[in-house]
Amino acid sequence: MKCWICGNPADTREHIIKQSDIRRLFGRGPYQKGNRLKRMDQNQTRKLIQSEDSVHIKYPKNLCKHCNSARSQPWDKAYDEFMEYILRNESELKRTRKVGFKDVVHSDTSRFTTSLYSYFVKAFGCQLQENGQTPPLELSEFLLDKGDNTNLLITFAIYESMPKNSASPMVQIHPLEGDVENVTKKPLNYNWAVSIEWFTIIFWFNKVPAVELGSPFSGKTGNIDIGSYKERENS
Ligand SMILES: [Zn+2]
């Protein structure tokens, strides 16, 4: 397998859910019986995650070492800072439903938001590849500084229909969905989401985000509105 970002041989695994998210929310593993983290996927199958190094939260090898470390380090760091801010300010964010990036980092906000967006581009490309889809070239070009923007928009929403009966903390990887062109069957767009406890990150590729799911983020500074995510009934 080749690294989908740069084309070199892929020899490392990217986390589906970042190890730091797992540690921040649930502490360090191994997790005790009865207190194991659950991952739910599209088939509603639950996988118990016994430590933050579990293969259930990693992709198959899909990135080269350079892209998965040096190149993506600033992106990962921005994401960590963002999630720390989000989880630390849970009650305020649930009330105001707004994030101002200058409250997350106090200097060089524009570099921060570009890095944060790059993290989401990387995460989304890895998810496409996991689902047997070819990540569109514009994603890797953006990450390699060969392009200024992509058709990927991110929105953030409170996970209103979070299963409440779960005794253990939960991360949920929602199904990748999309439309294909009638004749050629080529993919036209994609939609994907990840919930980390009450906070849901929604990915829109070539699609206009639904207004109630938050205002779109494309790496630019400013404020974003946090939307409201309710899972649809299974169709
Ligand atoms: Zn690479």
Residues whose N, C-alpha, C, O or C-beta is under 5 A from the ligand:
A	BS01	ZN	C3 I5 C6 G7 N8 C64 C67
